[in-house]
Amino acid sequence: MVSLADRVAQCVIDRYLKLPKRGKPTAKGTDSVKEEWTVLAGFVIEDTGTNELECVSLGTGLKCQHRQQLSRFGDSVHDSHAEVIARRALLVYLLDQLCNKESIFTKTTLPRQLDTKYKLHLYTSQCPCGDAAIGPLHATLDTDHLPQAKRRRTEHSDSVIANRIVRGHQGFDSLGMLRLKPGRADSIPTMSMSCSDKIARWNALGVQGSLLALLILPIYISSIVVGDLFDHSSIDRALNQRVSSALDSKHMPDGYKANECAVLPTSVEFERSQLVLRARNVDIVTADASIYWQKGLQASVALVNGVKQGSKNAKGQCQKEKLRPSICKLSLFGQFIAIAQELMPELLKTTWTYKTIKQRSTKYQQAKALWLDSDQFKDWVQCPPEYEAFDRTGNV
């Protein structure tokens, strides 16, 4: 009998394989061919009444933007790691569901609630970067053969560790730490927290985030299914134990909790994973592009540097609506406003910015404050307010 974990993984991979080639990893070069690898992640809805599974969103990717690349208009995607891309596509799906007659939500009044017959699962083809991956990476990394410059920068981390936040692959002996992307010490630092940290946040505050928390009650993942670099103790520590310890003595608002998701391995292989390609003894390189898809989208969308593949960053001005990714903050804000105008028009009597609307989500902000007040997450790097000061049209 096929396990639930393998069914969830296969469900996401099957959906990925049906999508067009644009933005997917491929072979690069002519004389010396290198195969691109990436991470695939996806969210799956399980109907516990019928045992049916449906992939409702997915994403691929390994890149994120450093601060000099960030847009003040909310019109690009700052973090293009697969798990984050898949979750942003999930938000579009959840907003769409608020408008559907046959919906995954039960309550007709606000805030809506996920029907109890449904469970949400997260699949990722590789262990989430950050704290969850430290154990398996440490076991496979040969630090004696790192280039000298990289080794020096990896060792120069004492002052950062003292502040309970480190670069991705630094400080292998320091477990439970908050970590910034990217992992490589020779790359430019970013303001994006690791995927381990972000999934831990979803276990505390829900996957819906503060904006959607105005319309729906918190939604938590039931399980995370992991392919390569699976280590149950490391993943459980990073995603579950850190959260339960942080919120142990906290009185969270109604609907919020320290969620404990099941941590499950899968034997189903993703054809473009790093380990699968290495097993074929081919030269590999990280994929530049990401893709995202959610139910209701006819074809996947490819992203490079946080914008749609083929479009250019509009320096100093907001991208035109047709050029923006539907999962960027500005697009999600516009979709939210369109729905809120019908469901809760009293919220929109004043012109709000993205940041001020999020602050109106009182219970979410209370839960977030309690979570940030913990020793485990108090040093979380938050997005500077100037990057969330845009209105629904992208004006700042």
N, C-alpha and C positions, 0 to 999 in steps of 0.2 A: 504494500500500500504506500502510495506517495505521501510524504510528509507535508504538513501545511507549509513549512518553510520552503520546500522545493516547489510547491505549487505557486506560492507567492512570487518567488524568483522567476519561475518560468512564465508567469502571467505578465510580468514587466518586460522580460526579454522578448516574448512573442509580440508584444505591442511595439517594442523598439524595432524589431525586424520588419514590421509592416510599414514603417515610416520611410519617406524618400531619402536618398543618399546625401542630399545637401547638408553639410555641416557634420556629417559622420566621419570618424577616423578613416584614413585611407593610407595607401603607400605614397611616400614622398621621395623625390629624387629620381635620377635616371641611371647614372653609373653606379652609385652606391645607394641602393634603395633602403629606406628606413620605414618601418611600419608604425603608424601612430597608435598610441594606446590612450584610453580614457577610463573614467569611472561612470557607471550607469546607476542611477537611483530612481525609484518610483514609489508612488503611494497606491495601495490597493485597498479597495473596499470589499469586505467580506459580509455577505448576507448569511447570518448564522441560521436562518430558517431553512435556507435551501443549500447552504454550503458553497454557493457560487462566489467566485472571485472576479473582480473587475479592476483593471488598472485605470485609474482616473487622472493620473498625471505622471510625468517622468521628466528627467533631465540628465544631461551628460556634462562633464566639464571638470577642469583642473585649475583654472586660472582665477585670479581676482585682481582688482585694480588697486594701485597704491594711491596715496592721498593726492598727489599731483594730477592724477587722472580723473578724479571724482568730479561729477557734475553737480552744480548747485540747483539744477532744475528738476531733479528726480527722473530724468528721461533716459537713464542708462542703468544697467545692472552692475552693482559694485562687486558682488561676490558670485562668480560663476562656477563654484564647485557643485557637483552633481546633486548632492542632497539639498542644497540651498535652492538651486534652480527648480528641482522637483517640487519643493515646498511652495515656492512662489507661484508655480503653475497650479498647485493645489488651491491656493487662495482664489485664483480666477474661477476654478471649478466650483468652489463653495459659494462664491458670489452668484454664479449662474444658477446654482441650486435654489437660492432664495427666490428666484423668479419662476421656478418650475412648479407646475401643479403636482406632478409625480416627483416628489423630492425626498432626499434622505433625511429631511427634518420633519419633526412631528408637530410641534407647537405652531399655531397660526399667529400667536401674539409674539411680541419681542420681549426678550431675546429668544430666538429659535433654538431648538435643541435637537441634537442628532438622535435619530430613532435608535432605540436600544438594541434593535436587531442587527445593527451594523457595527462592525469593528474596522478600525483603520490600521493597516500594516505598512511599514516602511521597509523597502528592500534597498540595499546598496551592494554593489559588486565588489567593494573593497572596504575594509574596516575604516570607519570615519577618521579623518585626520585629527591630530591633537592627542589628548590624553588617552583615548581608547586605543590608539595605535602605538603608543610608546612601548608597551611590552613586546608585541610581535616585531616591531621595527628594531628594537634593541637586540633581539635575539638573532636578527639576520644581518645587522649592519656591522661591517668590518671597519672600525674607526682608524685602524692602523694604515689603511690604504686610501683614506680621504686625502685629496690635495691639501698641501700645507696651509694655504690661505683659508680653506674651509675649516680645517681643524682648529686654527687659531680662533676663528670667529665663533665656533661652537663652544670652545672652552671659555671664552670671554662672556660669561653669562651670570656671574655671581650677583652683580648689582640688580640685574633684571629679576632673577629668582627671588631676591630679597623682597621684591614688590609683588610676588605671587603671580607674575605673568611673564611668560618666556616666548621666544620665537619657536616655531613648530617643532624642530628636531633637536633643540638644545636641552641640556639638563635631563638626560635619560634617567638619572637616579631620582628625579623629583616627580613623584606621582601625584595626581590630583590637581595639577597646576592648570591655570588658564593659559591658553596658548594662542598666539597670533599667526595668521597665515602670511606668507607661505612657509613651508617647512625648511626649504633650503636656505642655509646661512649666507650664501653668496648672492641672494636675490634681494630686491628692494622691499623693505618692510611695508606692511599694509595695516589698515585699521580693522580688518575683518577677523573676527574671532574664529577659532577652529570649528570644524563641523561637530566634533565631540561636544564642545561648549554650547553650540547652538541647539543641538538635539537635547542636551541636558536642560536648556532653557525651555524647549517645547515640553519637556517632562514636568516642568514647574508651572508654566503659564499657558500651555496649550499651543497647538500648531496654528491657530487662527490669527494670533497676533492682536495688537491693541486696536487696530482699525476695525477689524471684523468683530471684535469682542463687543462693539456697540450693537451688533445685530444678532450674534449667536453666542451661546454658552460655550465655555472652553471645550475643545476636542483634543483628546489624548490618543497617542498611538498605543495599540495593544501589543505589538511586537516589532522588533527590528530584526530583519533577516540579513545576514552578512555573508558575503562570499570570501574573497581572498583575505589573508592575514587575520583570520578569525581567532580570537582569544576571549573566551567567555568571561574570565575574571577581570580582564582589562576593560572590556566593553561595559560590563555590569558596573564596575567601579566608576567609570567615567560618566555614564548616562543615568544610572539609578542611585548608587550609593552616595555620590556627591550631593544629589538633590535631596534625598531623604535626610542626610545629615544637616544640610543647610536649612531645611524647613521643619526639623524635628520639633522645635519648641515654638514654632510660629503658628498664629491663628489666622489662617488664610481666609479670604472672603469666600462666600458661598460659591460653589462650583469649581474652586481652585484647590489643587492638592499636589502632593509629591507623588507623581505618577511613577509606577514601576512597570516598565515594558518588558515583555519576555525577550530574551536575547537568544536568537536561534541561528545555527549554521545551515548553510545549504551546499549541496554538492553540484548544483547546477552551475555550469561555467558560462561566463560572459566572454564571447569570442574576441573582444577587443580589450580585455583586461591585461594589465602588465605581466602578471604571472603566466597567463595562457600564452601570450606572445613569446615570452622568454623561454617557455618550454619548447617552442618551435625553433629555438636557436636562431632567431632573426634579430637584426638591429632594430631598436625601438626608439621612439621619440614621443614626447607628450603632445597630444593633440592641441592645436591652437583654438579650435572652434568648440562651442557648446551648442546643444540643441535643447529645446523644450517643447512639450506637447501636453495638452490636457483634453479631457473628454469634451467634445463639442468643437474642437479645432480640427479642420479637415487634414491639414498637413503640419508637420513640425516646423519650428522656426529656428534658424541658425543664428548664433551670436558670435561675434569676435570683438574682444575688448569691451564687452558690455553693451554693444549696440548690434543692430541687425547686420548680418553679413552683407557686405557690399555697400553699406551706407557709411558716411564719414561722420566723425565727431564734429558737431557744430560748436566750435570754440566761442564761448562768450554768449551763446544764445541757445534757446531751447529747440530740441529736435521737433520737426513737424510731426503731427499726430500719426500720420500713416507710416512714418519711419521709426516710431518708438516701439520697443518691445512691449507686448501687452502685460508682461510681468514686472515691468519697472514700477517704481513707486508712484510716478505721476499717472500712469495708465490705470493702476489699481485704484488710485484716489478718484480718478474720473468715473470708473465703474461703480465704486462705492457711492459717490455722490448721486449718480443716476438712480441707484436703488433706494438710497436713503430719502431722496425727494418724495418717493411714493410711500415708503414704510414709516418714516419718522421725519416729516417736513419741519417740525419744530426745531430740529437740530440745525437747520440750515438757514435760519432767519438772518444770520450774520455771515459775512464773508470770512471763512476760516482758512487758515493755512493747513497743510498736511500735519504739521506738528501740533497745532492747537486742537485739531479734531481728535488726534490720538490721545491728547491729554483729557478729553471729555470722557474717555472710557474709564470711569472712576474705579470700578472693582479691579480691572486689569492693572491700573496704575498702583493701586494699593498692594496687590499681590506682587507686582514687580518690585516695589519698594522693600517689601519684606524679604524677597529673594536677594536683592542687592545688598541688604543689610547683613547678610551672612558672611562669615569668614571665607567661605569657599568661592563666592562670586562678587565680593565687594570691589574688586579691581577690574571688573568688566569694562572694556573700552567701548563707550557708547558713541553713537554717531553724533558729531558736532551739530548743534542746532542750526547753523547756517546751511546745512545740506538738507534740511527738512522745512525750510521757511517759504516754500513755494505754495502758490494757490492752485486751484483746479485747472487753470490754464497754463501753468508753468511760470507765471510771473513771480519774481522774488523781490 
